[in-house]
Amino acid sequence: MDIKLSIIIPFYNVSDYLAEAIDSVLAQKGFTSEIILIDDGSTDGSHDIAVKYANEFSKIRLIVQENKGLGAARNVGVSHATGEYIVFHDSDDLVIENVYSQMLSQIDTSQSDFIVGNVARINNGGIWYSGLHKHAFPNTVSGVTIFSNNELINDTTAWNKIIRRSFWEQHQAKFPEGVLYEDIPIILPIYIHATVDVYSNLMYLWRSRPAGDASITQSHDYDNIHDRMLAVNHVYNVFQQDAPSLITTYNEKILTNDFQIYLREFYKQDEELFDYVYLQVQEYLNHVSIETLETLSLNLRIQYYLIKSDKKEELLTYLYQYRSGEVVNVLVKFKNQSVIMNSWSKILPEELKFVNADIDFSAKVNHVHFEDNSYVVNFSQKLPYLFTSVPSFTPVSSVANNTMVLNKRHSIFKMFLIEVFAAEEISKLKINGVKTFPFKNLIGQVLKKLLGLKRFQKMRLQTRKPSLPYELRIPLSKDLIGNVELVSETEKHIYLNVNSERPAIRTMPVENPISIGTGVDAEWQFVFKKQSNNDFELIYDRRNAINVEAIIVSDGFDIIFLENENTDYELVLVNTTDTNIIHMNDDHKYHIGGEYNEKYYQIFTRKSQTDELLPIKLVKTKNHSYEQTLALKDRVIQLQERQLATTLVFKQWEPLNWYEGTRLRRQTYKGIIYPLLRKLPLKNVMVYGSFWGKNFSDNPRAIYQFVTENKLSYKQVVVLQHNLGQYADLDNVDFVKPGSFRYYAYLARARYLFNNVNFDDDYIKRNDQIEVQTMHGTPLKKLGLDSPGEIMPSAVDKYVAKNRRWDYLTVPSDYVAEISHSAFQHNATILPIGYARNDELFIKNTDEYKEKIKKNMALPSNKRVVLYAPTWRVRGEFIPQIDFDALREQITEDTVLILKLHQFMSTANIPDNLKDFVKIVSDEIEISDLYLIADVLITDYSSVMFDYAVLKKPMIFYVYDYEKYSETMRPLYFDFKEEAPGKLAYTQIELVDALNHINDYENDYSDKISAFRKKFIQYDDGNSRQKLLETIGALKK
């Protein structure tokens, strides 16, 4: 019997979804089919599920292979297919019942090359149409092409298509292997050669995985972005050669959809990752004409113009303001046209500045009822713009024979501009007396009149990155939605309800706590405070939440609460029965206390713009009271609830001085004063930078400690983004904020500069200054110019120029020196002296010091200490792949296991019965101290292996996910599998065996240990700092 359709389903570790996916395919009727399952090296229960189905159904064939990735697995499936048509199906998705037979009927009639169908997303919460596909399939049609139907350019997925196998083979189509986004580089190019049918009804349910179970294309990481950019550029090159007429449409799609995936969610990326996105987009914009930018919305025009003009800081400011609702689009008349503008329009060139207003909009119909021989339509909708004149409305839909002609979900209305109204009016629009329509209007004058304020008050709004706060003044020059109602006014507080239809305000009396603004019906509600002597009200609405709420507080201290969008979580503190949650004493410190129920809370201070947090205290709150004190002088405090864990987070940052507070002032001292200071004589000053000022650590801090301990006569300056008192115990040090006036003043005249990354682009090194690059670790993964795509071509010259400021580069081995030349292209003198930070591993490696550390950590002195320091696979998640209970029973020696976690995960829950066996340590404990007390290290792909090797102690590499992880990580500088200086344990059984035979370590791995030490830690001997300062002439009292 001839096979009509070959259904190809690759799978890898999807045991939770595979059976449901296969069942949805088996439910397809009306044609002959074969189902080809490709097990791409699964290590969970997926293989057993597939075997069960293959044994039960003769039409199912199972192919098993080593893990090679989705693209390779699909190609294998095609090579085994015998059907007239092929269809790809992802192993966690579903197909609508009997849809294949309907699509086959259509394509058999048309004889097209393939047929595409519509897609919806699915998760545990429901189903919604895919934004990726909604523009591609407006109608069911046959025999079209991508040239006649340009909207098909939005369709880039493989699994919503039934493809004629002869067409696929004729064009030798193959999915790329070893990359993510394998659909894009093949699907759009084959469209060029195809005649296509469109089945506009829903045919495929594309699963959106829950947090912590995200599929590979749902993540925001370097490899994800890198592979997507490779795919985007590949298709551009194909279109440029074979279909140049599609370039403009394609570029519109990339700018509107693909890049916005990352720019829209910039706040989820750390600084380095955002920089990478920025450079990738900037490089691509070289392909984009000004005419293409003219087709975009005002929001996108501003974004891409800022990127094209290389104005990254302005871009971040704009993105924050746009996301928080501060950017207001205004509809105005200009040269007899209606155009859209906002406060950022002025930065655009003339050809991009004015966006013609397409002011059609859809209004949501609440209900329709029949009354007096007419249908009455009740609807509501925010208008999309701020109007400088009152719109009127004309219904497009008509009523005939007692029938309302409506779209399935919306009525359509057109708006026309008519008379101008006074700014102080708060207007309501009525349509046929049916519905009061809230809309936006400028209410600066209204607020002033309503509040009776005689002067401006300042408050600070903080979004998700503390580097970009901005100020808002009352009265606001901001639009508010709907009606403004004065809810109440007391001596110290004013409450405004912006949407008077559903106030939904609850007030919880609390002594001196925080102030929160909340969302009502997902619209803005602001609570404005008059000056108060640290007396606040806690206001919340448990049903609705918006992203940014901010309230001024007195005495210059700002407290802000951010709730995640699309959640309805309450503020954590409402669970308390104690009203004395937060109060301020005369010492300008906030005291946090309270009684809670069965929850973990953790207090943090932020030490940088990134997601690194310093834990202050962890408590399990089962009828437990605690109090923690935070110093607040000259600080800004932010309170945040995290969705991933029940934590209470305090973040602090250090505001700029007044003379640094504007761009013009900063340009003045960078462009005028800094060059003049560089002409003055050098001073005996050492400037230290580490990790772009996010913290003070690593090799630069080790050098500082040596200089301090030996009382060398230098003023020592540390570059630190936020000096929050976390280094108050350091002597003889001056902290400066990067980009500040004092920062450039020190850079201008310092004699020695040490960094483990690079100083700012605006820093210009003097010939008589000495700059030392210490590196911040032995390279494990390829980096810099050795990692294609990490540095965009347009940024290479700037990257190399910064590296060529270095006078000296410290390395731990000749091999690392060799890597440095290719990765950095520097001209520095190589200093083969090891890493400064590792001197401590020699100096402190005494029984007395190790016992002191164990005592401080409350560790028994008579047990073997095993340090487990794994790499983090999924951001914000720690799921141990060790059964600790079983491990304790299986290992023979009396042992305590130290679990070294990323500071985000220091709330990991260990059962009470295991707490004498597993100890979680926070970031407060120096990693070098853990190395010293550990008898054995268990790690995986982490660079901790290099420093730990200095101590000549056993290492075990627990690599339970090696095949999967090796596919997604960047290439390594060495063959990890062959050269790792210890056992590679792929299962817990192998891990237990390695621990129980650890005494055989030296004999079993002596050759690998020796080769590893020579290759990576050849010169570490405990005297790195002495040798460094002698070489550069800085060793003087």
Secondary structure as UniProt FT lines:
FT   STRAND          5..11
FT   TURN            15..17
FT   HELIX           18..26
FT   STRAND          33..40
FT   HELIX           46..56
FT   TURN            58..59
FT   STRAND          60..65
FT   HELIX           70..80
FT   STRAND          85..88
FT   TURN            91..92
FT   STRAND          94..95
FT   TURN            97..98
FT   HELIX           99..110
FT   STRAND          114..123
FT   TURN            124..125
FT   STRAND          126..129
FT   TURN            131..136
FT   STRAND          141..144
FT   TURN            146..148
FT   HELIX           150..154
FT   TURN            159..160
FT   STRAND          161..164
FT   HELIX           165..170
FT   TURN            171..172
FT   HELIX           184..191
FT   TURN            192..193
FT   STRAND          196..207
FT   TURN            211..212
FT   HELIX           216..218
FT   HELIX           222..242
FT   HELIX           244..246
FT   HELIX           247..253
FT   HELIX           254..258
FT   HELIX           259..263
FT   TURN            264..265
FT   HELIX           266..268
FT   HELIX           271..284
FT   HELIX           285..287
FT   HELIX           290..294
FT   HELIX           298..308
FT   TURN            309..310
FT   HELIX           312..323
FT   TURN            324..325
FT   STRAND          330..334
FT   TURN            335..336
FT   STRAND          337..341
FT   TURN            343..344
FT   HELIX           345..347
FT   HELIX           350..353
FT   STRAND          355..356
FT   STRAND          361..371
FT   TURN            372..373
FT   STRAND          374..380
FT   STRAND          386..387
FT   STRAND          391..395
FT   STRAND          399..400
FT   TURN            401..402
FT   STRAND          403..404
FT   STRAND          410..417
FT   TURN            423..424
FT   STRAND          429..431
FT   TURN            432..434
FT   STRAND          435..437
FT   STRAND          440..442
FT   HELIX           444..451
FT   STRAND          457..461
FT   TURN            466..467
FT   STRAND          470..474
FT   STRAND          479..481
FT   STRAND          485..489
FT   STRAND          493..497
FT   TURN            500..501
FT   STRAND          506..508
FT   TURN            521..522
FT   STRAND          527..529
FT   STRAND          538..540
FT   TURN            542..543
FT   STRAND          549..551
FT   HELIX           554..556
FT   STRAND          559..562
FT   TURN            565..566
FT   HELIX           572..575
FT   STRAND          582..584
FT   TURN            586..587
FT   STRAND          589..596
FT   STRAND          599..606
FT   STRAND          613..621
FT   STRAND          624..631
FT   TURN            633..634
FT   STRAND          636..641
FT   STRAND          648..653
FT   HELIX           658..660
FT   HELIX           663..668
FT   HELIX           669..673
FT   HELIX           674..677
FT   TURN            678..679
FT   STRAND          683..689
FT   HELIX           691..693
FT   HELIX           698..709
FT   TURN            710..711
FT   STRAND          715..719
FT   TURN            726..729
FT   STRAND          734..736
FT   TURN            738..739
FT   HELIX           741..749
FT   STRAND          750..755
FT   TURN            761..762
FT   TURN            767..768
FT   STRAND          770..773
FT   HELIX           784..786
FT   TURN            788..790
FT   HELIX           793..795
FT   HELIX           796..803
FT   TURN            804..805
FT   STRAND          808..811
FT   HELIX           814..824
FT   STRAND          829..832
FT   HELIX           836..838
FT   HELIX           839..843
FT   HELIX           847..856
FT   TURN            857..858
FT   TURN            861..862
FT   STRAND          864..868
FT   TURN            875..876
FT   HELIX           884..890
FT   STRAND          895..900
FT   HELIX           903..905
FT   TURN            906..907
FT   HELIX           912..914
FT   TURN            915..917
FT   STRAND          918..921
FT   TURN            923..924
FT   HELIX           927..933
FT   STRAND          936..939
FT   HELIX           944..948
FT   HELIX           949..951
FT   STRAND          955..958
FT   TURN            960..961
FT   HELIX           962..968
FT   HELIX           976..979
FT   STRAND          983..985
FT   HELIX           988..996
FT   HELIX           998..1000
FT   HELIX           1001..1016
FT   TURN            1018..1019
FT   HELIX           1024..1031
FT   TURN            1032..1033
//
